[in-house]
Amino acid sequence: MAENRTIGTAPDDYDAMHHAAQNSPLLHELWERAMGDEYPTGVEPTSSCSWWLLGHAVSALRLRPDERLVDLGCGRGGPGLWLARALSARLTGIDFSAVAVEIAARRADDFVAPGRAEFRQGSFERTGLPDRYADGLLSVDALPFSPDRQAAIREAARILAPGGRFVLTAREQPADAEGWPTMATAAGFDVELILDNTDHDDFWRRLFASYPENAPGLRVELGERATDNLLTEAELFLAQGFPERQAQLLVLRRRDESAG
């Protein structure tokens, strides 16, 4: 039964998925069908990254040419690379999957000039980056998977220069849990903007519904392990439903603690 199955979230599960996704036209076709006109061609997202999200990120980040954008949980690099090109920024991507980092580095030349993007292994809680390294931060459908969200958002504040903005996606937290605005404020951010992503859950429902009927083709292109993980995720979410809490895009601005 679905409730007795679990979604693989170990590093090698992500390695298998990123490797498979890089070589699966069918997976990207299903993503494009589910997202419709909001699908950002060329980005090849394996997240809810859409034109809506990219447009708001460009507006919110307000980076000047040659400033540094850091993409936390960058995966195969598409959203960060697209934004680096759009904003003439330099990019550093961080992900705990060695395969994701390798693929993202190979994709970089499709978006930006050599030397404008780099990708490193690291975690949300320990990026390995210097203090005030970034002028802007991005994290699409990734930061909520941190095992220590408070540590992750403190690390984000540490590596972001004062005045820099952090664009991330997350859900509202239950009433009895510490929410993202509260954690962000405690870490040294001001909450500049919160937008509801009203299309988020409908997109995922359409995508998950397409997996079972395309399972044979996915198994050919992705292999057994990655396909089983996708099917389990789809089965669990379609059976249990999505949380009532709203999916959101948050824009946080790093306070200058030395001012005043």
ChimeraX attribute file (.defattr): number of C-alpha atoms within 10 A of each C-alpha:
attribute: neighborCount
match mode: 1-to-1
recipient: residues
	/A:1	6
	/A:2	14
	/A:3	10
	/A:4	6
	/A:5	12
	/A:6	11
	/A:7	14
	/A:8	16
	/A:9	10
	/A:10	9
	/A:11	13
	/A:12	14
	/A:13	15
	/A:14	20
	/A:15	19
	/A:16	18
	/A:17	22
	/A:18	24
	/A:19	17
	/A:20	19
	/A:21	21
	/A:22	17
	/A:23	12
	/A:24	16
	/A:25	13
	/A:26	16
	/A:27	22
	/A:28	18
	/A:29	12
	/A:30	17
	/A:31	23
	/A:32	18
	/A:33	15
	/A:34	20
	/A:35	22
	/A:36	12
	/A:37	11
	/A:38	17
	/A:39	20
	/A:40	20
	/A:41	12
	/A:42	11
	/A:43	19
	/A:44	20
	/A:45	21
	/A:46	18
	/A:47	13
	/A:48	21
	/A:49	21
	/A:50	19
	/A:51	15
	/A:52	14
	/A:53	19
	/A:54	17
	/A:55	11
	/A:56	14
	/A:57	22
	/A:58	15
	/A:59	10
	/A:60	20
	/A:61	22
	/A:62	14
	/A:63	20
	/A:64	11
	/A:65	13
	/A:66	14
	/A:67	17
	/A:68	22
	/A:69	29
	/A:70	29
	/A:71	29
	/A:72	27
	/A:73	26
	/A:74	28
	/A:75	30
	/A:76	30
	/A:77	31
	/A:78	21
	/A:79	26
	/A:80	31
	/A:81	31
	/A:82	19
	/A:83	24
	/A:84	28
	/A:85	19
	/A:86	14
	/A:87	19
	/A:88	17
	/A:89	24
	/A:90	24
	/A:91	28
	/A:92	24
	/A:93	29
	/A:94	27
	/A:95	24
	/A:96	21
	/A:97	25
	/A:98	19
	/A:99	21
	/A:100	28
	/A:101	26
	/A:102	18
	/A:103	17
	/A:104	26
	/A:105	18
	/A:106	13
	/A:107	17
	/A:108	25
	/A:109	14
	/A:110	12
	/A:111	19
	/A:112	19
	/A:113	11
	/A:114	10
	/A:115	10
	/A:116	19
	/A:117	26
	/A:118	18
	/A:119	25
	/A:120	21
	/A:121	19
	/A:122	19
	/A:123	18
	/A:124	26
	/A:125	18
	/A:126	13
	/A:127	19
	/A:128	14
	/A:129	18
	/A:130	10
	/A:131	13
	/A:132	15
	/A:133	16
	/A:134	26
	/A:135	25
	/A:136	29
	/A:137	29
	/A:138	26
	/A:139	23
	/A:140	24
	/A:141	20
	/A:142	19
	/A:143	21
	/A:144	17
	/A:145	13
	/A:146	15
	/A:147	11
	/A:148	12
	/A:149	16
	/A:150	18
	/A:151	16
	/A:152	23
	/A:153	23
	/A:154	18
	/A:155	20
	/A:156	30
	/A:157	26
	/A:158	19
	/A:159	21
	/A:160	26
	/A:161	20
	/A:162	21
	/A:163	15
	/A:164	24
	/A:165	30
	/A:166	29
	/A:167	23
	/A:168	23
	/A:169	24
	/A:170	21
	/A:171	19
	/A:172	18
	/A:173	15
	/A:174	11
	/A:175	8
	/A:176	6
	/A:177	9
	/A:178	12
	/A:179	13
	/A:180	19
	/A:181	19
	/A:182	14
	/A:183	17
	/A:184	20
	/A:185	16
	/A:186	13
	/A:187	20
	/A:188	20
	/A:189	27
	/A:190	18
	/A:191	18
	/A:192	14
	/A:193	12
	/A:194	15
	/A:195	13
	/A:196	15
	/A:197	17
	/A:198	11
	/A:199	13
	/A:200	16
	/A:201	17
	/A:202	13
	/A:203	17
	/A:204	20
	/A:205	16
	/A:206	16
	/A:207	18
	/A:208	23
	/A:209	16
	/A:210	18
	/A:211	21
	/A:212	15
	/A:213	10
	/A:214	13
	/A:215	17
	/A:216	14
	/A:217	15
	/A:218	24
	/A:219	16
	/A:220	12
	/A:221	19
	/A:222	26
	/A:223	15
	/A:224	14
	/A:225	14
	/A:226	23
	/A:227	23
	/A:228	17
	/A:229	19
	/A:230	20
	/A:231	18
	/A:232	21
	/A:233	19
	/A:234	22
	/A:235	20
	/A:236	19
	/A:237	16
	/A:238	16
	/A:239	11
	/A:240	11
	/A:241	11
	/A:242	14
	/A:243	13
	/A:244	10
	/A:245	12
	/A:246	17
	/A:247	20
	/A:248	17
	/A:249	22
	/A:250	23
	/A:251	24
	/A:252	26
	/A:253	27
	/A:254	25
	/A:255	19
	/A:256	13
	/A:257	9
	/A:258	6
	/A:259	6
	/A:260	4
